[in-house]
Amino acid sequence: SIQTLETAEFVGELTRGTPTTDLYNPCPGHQTGLAGEAFTDLINTVILSGCMLSPPCTYPSSIGDDCSNRSIFDFIVVGAGSAGSVVAARLSEVDNWNVLLLEAGSDPPMTSDVPLFYRSLVKSDIDWDYTTMRERGLFNGLIGRVNRWPRGRVMGGTSTMSAMLYVRGTRRDFDNWAADGNVGWSWPEVLPYFKKSEDMRSVVVIQQLTTNSYHAHEGPITLSRFTKEHPMARLIVDAAKELGLYALVDINSVSMLGFTSPNYGIIRGGERVNMARAFLNPIKTRKNLFVIKNAFVSRVLICPSTRRAYGVEYYFKNERIPRVVKAAREVILSAGTVGSAKILLLSGVGPKAELEDKGIAALCNLPVGRNLIDHIMFPGMPVTLDFGGDEPPLTPLDTLDETYEYVTRRTGRLSGIGLYELMGFLSVDEDERPEIQLFFLFSSKNETGEVEEFYKSIGLEEDLFLQIEAMHANDHVLVPIPILMLPKSRGILRLKSRNPKDYPLIDTDYLSDPADLENMMLGIKYVEKLLNTDVMDKVNATLRKIEYPGCCNIPEDSESYWACALSHLAGTNHDQVGTCKMGPPSDPRAVVDPMLRVNGIKGLRVADCSIIPLPPSGNTLATAVMIGEKAADLIKMQWLPGFISTTTLPPFELQNTSYTGPHIQ
């Protein structure tokens, strides 16, 4: 039963009382006696344990098919993603508030719970599958000359298909937000909201006095060590030590600069914990929380005379006529950097001339979509090496063994994300903030592994993909990926038309600022230094040149060559922010104020990564959750007289995070 699936602690419990006759038996009359029972119980265990991955009982049920009895709620939250799930959960803590959560997708597939399979979710049914525009000097090595932007259209949003990494950024990231006029968003003021949601279970982190005080242990987000460190990780960390960089126990404490492995992720018992599972599962029967899945929100309803948001228009499933629900207090957009900006524009909130050009009445002239920022990666430095001897590739039996280990114990290779868990953070100047992040991919010789899966997921052109495949014929392949963390370049998101089903037009303008290109070059040079260490020399690490069309006559390893390579493969690291920028009243680029209220519109807030004014020096999932936590308190402060947040400042002295180690040059 569903209840049994929900309460079982070990897959073996699932076989108790399960009739074996429901299974297809390829040899009837043969599997008899104790041996037959043992084999059938084993098969039952394996099959039924799959039911424990994203069972239908995990998430709140949808009222979409039966919502005629209620059309008005106190609060409407749009998007059950990394921030929206938090906002809805926290607002529904107030018993007399009725909260409606609208989600364009439905429940996650079981594949999303298995950490190693996260890349297979790109271009799946739960992916919005956004793409950028063609841009001059960008994406020349990608299919269609566009950059794919995977975003989650599912309960949990992009936290359901991401790499499960938890990175907050540095103290200075958030102090800079406050210095820009965003009162209440300094590091001491946001750290409690990071901690509020956290359930740190890494023993190594907890036991360190310098790191434990930065974490908490009773929140809904479980942070656990990946169960199996990749053997290549230690080699890379040793090479980094040779260059003077530190090995870190925890990147979310005193300093981020250095390399960390084994790392921890948002994982509980070997399974992904997406934000809907973390925040909504424990309260799924709460009577004042209502969820409608498969609800595609087209616009916020705003009264032209009062400039007040009073509801939301949405399409349910495949219905052609939109439905309307009303909000007595507020509408909160948590549809993400792309989704929230698009909904605002369709609602008449945005650049006046652009809206009128699309036939949309402009209710409020704001720079929606005009501050698009993204972390930019460059996966164009494949390396061949002799690592681990000449072990044969995984056989079909090995794969079955790995699957069995995961199915029965939630351990082994499937419970991790491969070498991608290893992260390095580098500074190019006298600053504690890392300008460059490093990720790594690795696949063994003759094995279709994470390297090929990664390049397929970004849409690498076939000719370039065949070059990567050819490298695997004789060698192990390592791909270091430098990522620009603090870009100065800004892109634009615009409407294609007034049709809500049309995807927006996305111009990234990646690397358009000369400082971005300069810092990316420093990241490339650091990778080259890493490959020239004694540690890497012992495994014959060799940087392989990809034959990019148009780059063949440029001297190899020159800045001109790397600039040409960047024009082919530089692309998103899936951390888009800023399209609904937060700022004080004096900021002409601001869309929302520091209380997250949309300027000029009453009863409307935005709570997701679109409000981020300056990019954090880390992946954005943790920041999205923090924003959701803080947004809920800001709303309670407005509507609950005398409300005092239970989130208090940390009971410890924040340590000096100034960095005195080496810098890349």
C-alpha positions as CSV (number, residue, x, y, z in Angstrom):
1,S,0.0,0.0,0.0
2,I,1.0,3.7,-0.3
3,Q,1.2,3.9,3.5
4,T,3.6,1.0,3.6
5,L,5.8,2.6,1.0
6,E,5.9,5.8,3.1
7,T,6.8,4.2,6.4
8,A,9.2,1.4,5.3
9,E,12.7,2.0,6.4
10,F,14.3,-0.8,4.5
11,V,13.3,-2.3,1.2
12,G,13.2,-5.8,2.7
13,E,10.1,-4.7,4.6
14,L,8.2,-4.4,1.3
15,T,8.2,-8.1,0.7
16,R,6.2,-9.0,3.8
17,G,2.8,-10.2,2.8
18,T,3.3,-9.3,-0.9
19,P,1.7,-11.9,-3.2
20,T,4.3,-13.4,-5.5
21,T,1.7,-14.4,-8.1
22,D,1.6,-10.8,-9.4
23,L,5.0,-11.2,-10.9
24,Y,5.6,-12.5,-14.4
25,N,7.2,-15.9,-14.1
26,P,9.2,-16.9,-17.3
27,C,9.4,-20.5,-16.1
28,P,6.1,-21.5,-14.4
29,G,6.1,-24.7,-12.5
30,H,9.9,-24.6,-12.1
31,Q,10.5,-22.0,-9.4
32,T,9.1,-24.0,-6.5
33,G,10.0,-24.8,-3.0
34,L,12.4,-22.7,-0.8
35,A,14.6,-21.8,-3.7
36,G,11.6,-20.5,-5.7
37,E,10.4,-18.5,-2.8
38,A,13.9,-17.0,-2.2
39,F,14.2,-16.0,-5.9
40,T,10.7,-14.5,-6.0
41,D,11.2,-12.6,-2.8
42,L,14.5,-11.1,-4.2
43,I,12.7,-10.0,-7.4
44,N,9.8,-8.5,-5.3
45,T,12.3,-6.6,-3.2
46,V,14.1,-5.1,-6.2
47,I,10.9,-4.1,-8.0
48,L,9.0,-2.8,-5.0
49,S,12.0,-0.8,-3.8
50,G,11.6,1.3,-6.9
51,C,8.2,2.3,-5.6
52,M,10.0,4.0,-2.7
53,L,11.5,6.5,-5.2
54,S,9.1,9.4,-5.5
55,P,6.0,7.5,-4.5
56,P,2.7,9.4,-5.1
57,C,2.3,9.9,-1.3
58,T,5.4,12.2,-1.2
59,Y,3.8,15.4,-2.3
60,P,0.6,17.3,-1.4
61,S,-2.4,16.3,-3.6
62,S,-3.7,18.7,-6.2
63,I,-7.1,20.3,-6.0
64,G,-7.0,21.2,-9.7
65,D,-9.8,18.9,-10.7
66,D,-12.0,20.0,-7.8
67,C,-11.4,23.6,-7.0
68,S,-14.8,25.1,-7.9
69,N,-15.8,25.5,-4.2
70,R,-12.9,28.0,-3.6
71,S,-11.8,30.9,-5.8
72,I,-10.2,33.2,-3.3
73,F,-7.3,32.7,-1.0
74,D,-5.3,34.9,1.3
75,F,-2.0,34.3,-0.6
76,I,-1.2,32.9,-4.0
77,V,2.3,31.6,-4.5
78,V,3.3,31.0,-8.2
79,G,5.8,28.2,-8.6
80,A,6.6,25.2,-6.3
81,G,10.3,25.5,-6.8
82,S,13.3,26.2,-4.7
83,A,11.9,29.4,-3.2
84,G,8.1,28.9,-3.8
85,S,7.9,25.7,-1.8
86,V,9.5,27.5,1.1
87,V,7.2,30.5,0.9
88,A,4.1,28.4,0.8
89,A,5.2,26.2,3.6
90,R,6.1,29.1,5.9
91,L,3.0,31.2,5.2
92,S,0.7,28.2,5.8
93,E,2.2,28.0,9.4
94,V,-0.4,30.7,10.2
95,D,-3.5,28.7,10.8
96,N,-6.1,31.3,9.6
97,W,-4.3,32.0,6.3
98,N,-5.4,30.1,3.3
99,V,-2.4,29.6,0.9
100,L,-2.7,28.5,-2.7
101,L,0.4,27.1,-4.4
102,L,0.3,26.9,-8.2
103,E,2.8,24.7,-10.1
104,A,3.1,24.4,-13.9
105,G,4.4,20.8,-13.6
106,S,3.4,17.7,-11.6
107,D,5.2,15.3,-9.3
108,P,8.8,14.3,-10.1
109,P,9.6,11.0,-11.8
110,M,11.5,8.3,-9.8
111,T,14.6,9.0,-11.9
112,S,15.0,12.4,-10.2
113,D,15.6,10.8,-6.8
114,V,18.6,8.9,-8.0
115,P,21.6,11.3,-7.7
116,L,23.7,9.9,-10.6
117,F,20.9,10.2,-13.1
118,Y,20.4,14.0,-12.8
119,R,21.7,14.8,-16.2
120,S,19.2,12.5,-17.9
121,L,16.5,15.0,-16.8
122,V,17.6,17.6,-19.3
123,K,15.1,17.9,-22.2
124,S,12.8,15.5,-20.3
125,D,9.1,16.1,-19.6
126,I,10.0,18.0,-16.4
127,D,12.3,20.5,-18.2
128,W,11.1,23.9,-19.4
129,D,13.9,23.5,-22.0
130,Y,14.5,27.2,-22.5
131,T,17.0,28.2,-25.2
132,T,18.8,31.5,-25.8
133,M,18.8,33.5,-29.0
134,R,21.6,33.0,-31.5
135,E,24.3,35.5,-30.6
136,R,27.2,36.8,-32.5
137,G,30.5,35.3,-31.2
138,L,28.7,32.7,-28.9
139,F,27.5,29.1,-29.0
140,N,29.2,28.3,-32.4
141,G,29.9,24.7,-31.2
142,L,26.4,24.0,-29.9
143,I,23.4,22.5,-31.9
144,G,21.4,25.3,-33.5
145,R,24.0,27.8,-32.2
146,V,21.9,28.3,-29.1
147,N,22.5,27.6,-25.4
148,R,20.1,25.3,-23.6
149,W,18.8,26.5,-20.2
150,P,17.3,23.6,-18.3
151,R,14.8,24.7,-15.7
152,G,12.5,22.5,-13.7
153,R,8.8,22.4,-14.6
154,V,7.9,20.1,-11.7
155,M,7.3,20.0,-8.0
156,G,10.6,21.2,-6.5
157,G,11.4,23.2,-9.6
158,T,15.1,23.1,-10.7
159,S,16.1,21.6,-7.3
160,T,14.5,18.4,-8.7
161,M,16.9,18.2,-11.6
162,S,20.1,20.0,-10.4
163,A,23.4,18.5,-9.2
164,M,22.2,18.8,-5.5
165,L,25.2,20.9,-4.6
166,Y,24.8,23.4,-1.7
167,V,26.9,26.5,-1.9
168,R,26.0,29.8,-0.2
169,G,28.6,32.2,-1.4
170,T,30.8,34.5,0.7
171,R,30.1,37.0,3.4
172,R,31.1,39.9,1.0
173,D,28.5,38.8,-1.6
174,F,25.7,39.7,0.7
175,D,27.4,42.6,2.4
176,N,27.6,44.1,-1.1
177,W,23.8,43.7,-1.5
178,A,23.4,45.7,1.6
179,A,25.9,48.3,0.6
180,D,23.8,48.8,-2.6
181,G,21.0,49.9,-0.4
182,N,19.2,46.6,0.2
183,V,18.6,47.1,3.9
184,G,18.3,43.7,5.8
185,W,20.3,41.7,3.3
186,S,23.8,41.8,4.8
187,W,25.6,38.6,5.7
188,P,24.7,38.7,9.5
189,E,21.1,39.2,8.5
190,V,20.8,36.4,5.9
191,L,23.0,33.8,7.6
192,P,20.2,32.9,10.1
193,Y,17.9,32.2,7.1
194,F,20.4,29.9,5.5
195,K,20.7,28.1,8.9
196,K,16.9,28.0,9.5
197,S,16.3,25.5,6.7
198,E,19.4,23.3,7.2
199,D,19.8,19.8,8.6
200,M,23.6,19.3,8.5
201,R,24.4,15.6,8.9
202,S,28.0,15.5,7.8
203,V,30.0,14.3,10.8
204,V,33.2,15.9,9.5
205,V,31.6,19.3,9.3
206,I,29.8,19.0,12.6
207,Q,32.9,18.0,14.5
208,Q,34.9,21.0,13.2
209,L,34.6,24.0,15.6
210,T,35.4,26.4,12.8
211,T,32.6,25.1,10.6
212,N,29.9,23.8,12.9
213,S,28.8,27.3,14.1
214,Y,27.9,28.1,10.5
215,H,25.3,25.3,10.3
216,A,22.2,24.0,11.9
217,H,20.7,20.5,12.4
218,E,16.9,20.7,12.6
219,G,15.8,22.2,9.3
220,P,14.0,20.4,6.4
221,I,17.0,20.4,4.0
222,T,19.2,17.4,4.7
223,L,22.9,17.9,3.9
224,S,24.9,14.7,3.7
225,R,28.2,13.6,2.4
226,F,28.2,11.9,-0.9
227,T,28.7,8.2,0.0
228,K,31.5,7.4,-2.4
229,E,34.4,9.8,-3.2
230,H,35.6,9.5,-6.8
231,P,39.1,8.1,-6.9
232,M,40.2,10.9,-9.3
233,A,39.2,13.6,-6.7
234,R,42.2,12.9,-4.5
235,L,44.6,13.3,-7.4
236,I,43.2,16.7,-8.3
237,V,43.3,17.9,-4.7
238,D,46.9,16.9,-4.4
239,A,47.7,18.7,-7.6
240,A,46.0,21.8,-6.2
241,K,48.0,21.6,-3.0
242,E,51.1,21.6,-5.1
243,L,50.0,25.0,-6.4
244,G,49.4,26.2,-2.8
245,L,45.7,26.0,-2.6
246,Y,44.1,24.6,0.5
247,A,42.0,21.4,0.9
248,L,38.7,22.5,2.6
249,V,36.4,20.6,4.9
250,D,33.5,23.0,4.3
251,I,33.1,25.7,1.6
252,N,30.2,27.2,3.5
253,S,32.1,28.5,6.5
254,V,35.2,30.7,7.0
255,S,36.6,30.7,3.5
256,M,35.6,29.3,0.1
257,L,39.0,29.4,-1.5
258,G,40.5,26.0,-2.1
259,F,39.3,22.5,-3.1
260,T,36.8,20.4,-1.3
261,S,36.2,16.6,-1.6
262,P,34.4,14.6,-0.4
263,N,31.7,17.1,-0.6
264,Y,28.2,17.2,0.8
265,G,24.9,17.6,-1.1
266,I,21.2,17.9,-0.6
267,I,20.8,14.2,-0.1
268,R,19.0,12.0,2.5
269,G,19.7,8.3,2.6
270,G,21.2,8.2,-0.8
271,E,18.3,10.0,-2.4
272,R,17.8,13.6,-3.7
273,V,15.9,15.9,-1.5
274,N,14.2,18.5,-3.7
275,M,12.7,21.6,-2.1
276,A,9.1,20.4,-2.5
277,R,9.9,17.2,-0.8
278,A,11.9,19.0,2.0
279,F,9.3,21.7,2.8
280,L,5.9,20.4,1.6
281,N,6.1,16.6,2.4
282,P,6.0,17.2,6.2
283,I,2.9,19.4,5.9
284,K,1.1,17.8,2.9
285,T,-2.1,17.3,5.0
286,R,-2.1,20.9,6.4
287,K,-5.7,22.0,5.9
288,N,-4.9,25.6,4.9
289,L,-2.4,24.7,2.2
290,F,-3.9,24.1,-1.3
291,V,-1.9,23.0,-4.3
292,I,-2.9,23.0,-8.0
293,K,-0.4,21.1,-10.2
294,N,-0.3,21.5,-14.0
295,A,-1.3,25.1,-13.6
296,F,0.4,27.3,-16.2
297,V,0.2,30.9,-14.9
298,S,-0.2,33.4,-17.7
299,R,-0.4,36.7,-15.8
300,V,-1.1,38.4,-12.6
301,L,-4.4,40.3,-12.5
302,I,-3.8,44.0,-11.5
303,C,-6.5,46.6,-11.2
304,P,-5.4,49.5,-13.5
305,S,-6.9,52.2,-11.3
306,T,-5.6,51.1,-7.9
307,R,-2.5,49.4,-9.2
308,R,-3.2,46.5,-6.9
309,A,-2.7,42.8,-7.7
310,Y,-5.9,40.9,-6.9
311,G,-5.4,37.5,-8.5
312,V,-3.9,35.2,-11.0
313,E,-4.9,33.8,-14.4
314,Y,-3.8,30.3,-15.2
315,Y,-4.4,27.4,-17.6
316,F,-5.1,24.0,-16.1
317,K,-3.7,21.0,-17.9
318,N,-4.8,21.3,-21.5
319,E,-7.7,23.6,-21.0
320,R,-8.0,26.4,-23.6
321,I,-9.9,28.8,-21.4
322,P,-7.9,30.3,-18.5
323,R,-9.1,30.0,-14.9
324,V,-9.0,32.8,-12.4
325,V,-8.2,32.7,-8.7
326,K,-8.1,35.7,-6.4
327,A,-5.8,36.8,-3.6
328,A,-7.2,38.7,-0.6
329,R,-3.8,39.8,0.6
330,E,-0.9,39.1,-1.8
331,V,0.4,37.3,-4.9
332,I,4.0,36.1,-4.6
333,L,5.9,35.2,-7.8
334,S,8.4,32.4,-7.3
335,A,8.5,31.2,-10.9
336,G,12.3,31.7,-11.3
337,T,14.5,34.1,-13.1
338,V,12.9,33.4,-16.5
339,G,9.3,32.6,-15.3
340,S,8.8,35.5,-12.9
341,A,10.1,38.1,-15.3
342,K,7.9,36.7,-18.1
343,I,4.8,36.7,-16.0
344,L,5.4,40.3,-14.9
345,L,5.8,41.4,-18.5
346,L,2.6,39.7,-19.6
347,S,0.9,41.4,-16.7
348,G,1.8,44.9,-17.9
349,V,4.8,45.4,-15.6
350,G,8.0,46.1,-17.5
351,P,9.6,48.5,-20.0
352,K,6.7,50.6,-21.3
353,A,7.7,50.8,-25.0
354,E,8.4,47.1,-25.2
355,L,5.0,46.2,-23.7
356,E,3.1,48.5,-25.9
357,D,4.9,47.1,-29.0
358,K,3.5,43.7,-28.0
359,G,0.0,45.1,-27.5
360,I,0.1,44.9,-23.7
361,A,-1.2,47.8,-21.7
362,A,1.7,49.1,-19.6
363,L,0.6,49.4,-15.9
364,C,4.0,50.1,-14.5
365,N,7.2,51.1,-16.3
366,L,10.0,49.0,-14.7
367,P,13.2,47.4,-16.1
368,V,12.0,43.8,-15.9
369,G,14.4,41.5,-17.6
370,R,17.1,44.1,-17.9
371,N,19.6,42.8,-15.4
372,L,20.1,39.2,-16.5
373,I,23.3,37.7,-15.0
374,D,24.6,34.2,-15.2
375,H,27.6,32.1,-14.2
376,I,29.5,31.2,-17.4
377,M,31.3,27.9,-17.9
378,F,33.8,26.7,-20.4
379,P,33.9,22.9,-21.0
380,G,36.5,23.1,-23.8
381,M,39.6,21.6,-22.1
382,P,39.5,17.8,-22.4
383,V,42.5,16.0,-20.9
384,T,43.6,12.4,-21.5
385,L,45.5,10.6,-18.8
386,D,46.7,7.2,-17.6
387,F,44.8,6.8,-14.3
388,G,43.8,3.6,-12.6
389,G,45.7,1.4,-14.9
390,D,44.0,-0.5,-17.7
391,E,40.9,-1.7,-15.9
392,P,38.2,-3.0,-18.2
393,P,35.1,-0.9,-18.6
394,L,31.9,-1.7,-16.7
395,T,30.2,-4.8,-17.9
396,P,26.4,-5.3,-18.0
397,L,26.8,-7.4,-14.8
398,D,28.7,-4.6,-13.1
399,T,25.9,-2.3,-14.0
400,L,23.4,-4.7,-12.5
401,D,25.5,-5.0,-9.3
402,E,25.6,-1.2,-9.0
403,T,21.8,-1.0,-9.5
404,Y,21.2,-3.8,-6.9
405,E,23.4,-2.0,-4.4
406,Y,21.5,1.2,-4.8
407,V,18.1,-0.4,-4.8
408,T,18.7,-2.4,-1.6
409,R,21.0,0.0,0.3
410,R,20.9,3.4,-1.4
411,T,24.7,3.3,-1.6
412,G,27.3,2.9,-4.3
413,R,27.9,4.7,-7.5
414,L,24.3,5.7,-8.2
415,S,24.1,7.5,-4.8
416,G,26.6,10.1,-5.9
417,I,27.2,12.5,-8.8
418,G,30.6,11.2,-9.9
419,L,33.6,13.6,-10.0
420,Y,31.3,16.5,-10.3
421,E,31.1,16.8,-6.5
422,L,34.7,18.0,-6.5
423,M,34.7,21.8,-6.5
424,G,37.6,24.4,-6.5
425,F,37.2,28.1,-5.9
426,L,40.0,30.5,-6.9
427,S,40.6,34.2,-6.5
428,V,42.3,36.4,-9.1
429,D,43.0,39.3,-6.8
430,E,43.3,40.3,-3.1
431,D,39.8,39.4,-2.3
432,E,38.1,36.7,-0.3
433,R,35.5,36.2,-3.1
434,P,36.3,33.6,-5.8
435,E,36.0,34.8,-9.3
436,I,36.6,31.3,-10.7
437,Q,34.9,28.0,-9.8
438,L,36.2,24.7,-11.1
439,F,34.2,21.5,-11.7
440,F,35.5,18.3,-13.2
441,L,34.1,15.4,-15.3
442,F,35.7,12.0,-15.7
443,S,35.0,9.0,-17.8
444,S,37.1,5.8,-18.0
445,K,38.5,4.5,-21.3
446,N,35.9,2.9,-23.6
447,E,33.1,3.8,-21.2
448,T,30.1,6.0,-21.9
449,G,30.2,8.0,-18.7
450,E,29.6,11.5,-17.3
451,V,31.8,13.1,-20.0
452,E,29.6,12.0,-22.9
453,E,26.4,12.5,-20.9
454,F,27.4,16.1,-20.1
455,Y,28.2,17.0,-23.7
456,K,25.0,15.5,-24.9
457,S,23.1,17.5,-22.3
458,I,24.5,20.9,-23.5
459,G,23.9,20.0,-27.1
460,L,27.4,19.7,-28.4
461,E,27.6,19.7,-32.2
462,E,28.1,16.2,-33.7
463,D,31.6,16.9,-35.2
464,L,32.9,18.1,-31.9
465,F,31.2,15.2,-30.0
466,L,32.8,12.7,-32.2
467,Q,36.2,14.1,-31.3
468,I,35.5,13.6,-27.6
469,E,34.3,10.1,-28.3
470,A,37.5,9.3,-30.2
471,M,39.6,10.3,-27.2
472,H,37.9,7.6,-25.2
473,A,38.9,4.9,-27.5
474,N,42.4,4.7,-26.0
475,D,42.4,6.9,-22.9
476,H,40.7,8.0,-19.8
477,V,39.2,11.5,-20.2
478,L,39.1,14.3,-17.6
479,V,37.4,17.6,-18.3
480,P,38.2,20.5,-16.0
481,I,35.5,23.2,-16.3
482,P,36.4,26.8,-15.3
483,I,33.3,28.9,-14.4
484,L,33.1,32.7,-14.2
485,M,31.4,33.5,-10.9
486,L,31.3,37.3,-10.7
487,P,30.5,38.4,-14.3
488,K,30.1,42.0,-15.2
489,S,28.2,41.2,-18.5
490,R,24.5,41.7,-18.4
491,G,21.9,40.1,-20.7
492,I,18.2,40.9,-21.5
493,L,15.0,38.9,-21.4
494,R,12.1,40.1,-23.5
495,L,8.7,38.8,-24.6
496,K,8.4,37.2,-28.0
497,S,4.7,38.1,-28.2
498,R,1.7,38.6,-25.9
499,N,0.9,34.9,-26.2
500,P,1.8,33.4,-22.8
501,K,2.7,30.0,-24.4
502,D,5.5,31.6,-26.4
503,Y,8.9,31.3,-24.7
504,P,10.7,34.6,-24.0
505,L,13.7,35.9,-26.1
506,I,16.9,35.5,-24.1
507,D,20.0,37.5,-25.1
508,T,22.8,36.5,-22.7
509,D,25.6,38.9,-23.9
510,Y,28.1,36.5,-22.2
511,L,31.7,37.7,-22.0
512,S,30.8,41.1,-23.5
513,D,32.6,42.9,-20.7
514,P,36.4,42.8,-21.3
515,A,36.9,42.0,-17.6
516,D,34.9,38.8,-17.9
517,L,37.0,37.6,-20.8
518,E,40.2,38.5,-18.9
519,N,39.1,36.5,-15.8
520,M,38.0,33.5,-17.8
521,M,41.5,33.5,-19.4
522,L,43.0,33.4,-15.9
523,G,40.8,30.4,-15.1
524,I,42.0,28.7,-18.3
525,K,45.6,29.4,-17.4
526,Y,45.1,28.0,-13.9
527,V,43.8,24.7,-15.4
528,E,47.0,24.6,-17.5
529,K,49.1,25.1,-14.4
530,L,47.2,22.4,-12.6
531,L,47.9,20.0,-15.5
532,N,51.6,20.8,-15.3
533,T,52.1,19.8,-11.7
534,D,54.2,16.8,-10.8
535,V,51.1,15.0,-9.6
536,M,49.5,15.3,-13.0
537,D,52.7,14.5,-14.8
538,K,52.9,11.1,-13.2
539,V,49.6,10.1,-14.9
540,N,50.6,11.7,-18.2
541,A,47.9,14.3,-18.1
542,T,47.7,15.8,-21.6
543,L,45.5,18.8,-22.6
544,R,43.9,17.8,-26.0
545,K,43.1,20.4,-28.6
546,I,39.6,20.3,-30.0
547,E,39.4,21.2,-33.7
548,Y,36.9,24.0,-33.7
549,P,35.8,25.2,-37.1
550,G,37.4,28.6,-37.6
551,C,40.0,28.1,-34.9
552,C,42.3,25.7,-36.8
553,N,44.8,28.3,-38.1
554,I,45.2,30.1,-34.8
555,P,48.3,29.2,-32.8
556,E,47.5,26.6,-30.1
557,D,47.4,27.8,-26.5
558,S,47.4,31.5,-27.5
559,E,44.8,33.8,-26.0
560,S,43.4,34.1,-29.5
561,Y,42.9,30.4,-29.7
562,W,41.1,30.3,-26.3
563,A,39.0,33.3,-27.3
564,C,37.9,31.4,-30.4
565,A,37.2,28.2,-28.3
566,L,35.1,30.3,-25.9
567,S,33.0,31.5,-28.8
568,H,32.1,27.8,-29.5
569,L,31.6,26.4,-26.0
570,A,31.1,29.1,-23.4
571,G,27.6,28.8,-21.9
572,T,25.4,28.7,-18.9
573,N,26.3,27.1,-15.6
574,H,22.5,27.2,-14.8
575,D,22.7,30.0,-12.2
576,Q,20.6,32.8,-13.9
577,V,19.6,35.7,-11.7
578,G,18.7,39.3,-11.6
579,T,15.8,39.9,-14.1
580,C,13.6,41.4,-11.3
581,K,16.5,43.2,-9.5
582,M,16.1,44.2,-5.9
583,G,17.2,47.7,-5.0
584,P,16.4,50.8,-3.0
585,P,14.1,53.6,-4.3
586,S,17.1,55.4,-5.7
587,D,18.1,52.5,-8.0
588,P,16.7,53.0,-11.5
589,R,17.4,49.4,-12.3
590,A,15.3,48.0,-9.4
591,V,12.1,46.1,-10.0
592,V,11.4,45.2,-6.3
593,D,12.3,46.9,-3.1
594,P,14.3,45.3,-0.2
595,M,10.9,44.0,1.1
596,L,10.6,42.2,-2.3
597,R,7.5,44.3,-3.2
598,V,7.1,45.1,-6.8
599,N,7.6,48.9,-7.2
600,G,4.4,50.7,-8.0
601,I,2.2,47.7,-7.6
602,K,0.4,46.8,-4.3
603,G,-0.1,43.2,-3.1
604,L,2.6,41.8,-5.4
605,R,6.0,40.4,-4.5
606,V,8.8,38.4,-6.1
607,A,10.7,35.8,-4.1
608,D,13.2,33.8,-6.1
609,C,16.6,34.2,-7.7
610,S,15.3,36.9,-10.1
611,I,15.6,39.5,-7.3
612,I,19.3,38.9,-6.8
613,P,21.1,42.3,-7.5
614,L,24.6,40.9,-7.7
615,P,25.6,37.3,-8.4
616,P,26.8,35.2,-5.4
617,S,30.1,33.4,-5.8
618,G,28.5,30.0,-5.7
619,N,25.6,28.0,-7.1
620,T,22.3,29.6,-6.5
621,L,20.1,26.8,-5.0
622,A,21.0,27.6,-1.3
623,T,20.5,31.3,-2.0
624,A,17.0,30.7,-3.5
625,V,15.9,28.8,-0.3
626,M,17.3,31.6,1.8
627,I,15.3,34.2,-0.2
628,G,12.2,32.1,0.3
629,E,12.7,31.9,4.1
630,K,13.3,35.6,4.4
631,A,10.4,36.5,2.1
632,A,8.0,34.5,4.3
633,D,9.1,36.5,7.3
634,L,8.8,39.8,5.5
635,I,5.2,39.0,4.6
636,K,4.4,38.0,8.1
637,M,5.9,41.2,9.4
638,Q,3.5,43.1,7.3
639,W,0.3,41.2,8.0
640,L,0.8,39.9,11.6
641,P,0.8,42.8,14.1
642,G,3.7,42.3,16.6
643,F,5.3,39.5,14.6
644,I,8.9,38.9,15.6
645,S,10.9,36.4,13.5
646,T,12.1,33.3,15.4
647,T,15.1,33.5,13.2
648,T,17.8,35.2,15.3
649,L,21.3,36.1,14.7
650,P,23.9,33.3,15.2
651,P,25.2,33.0,18.8
652,F,28.8,33.2,17.8
653,E,31.4,35.7,16.7
654,L,31.6,35.8,13.0
655,Q,35.2,35.1,12.1
656,N,37.4,37.2,9.9
657,T,37.2,35.7,6.4
658,S,40.0,37.6,4.9
659,Y,42.2,35.4,2.7
660,T,46.0,35.3,2.9
661,G,46.7,32.4,0.5
662,P,47.9,32.3,-3.1
663,H,45.9,33.9,-5.9
664,I,45.8,32.9,-9.6
665,Q,47.5,35.2,-12.0
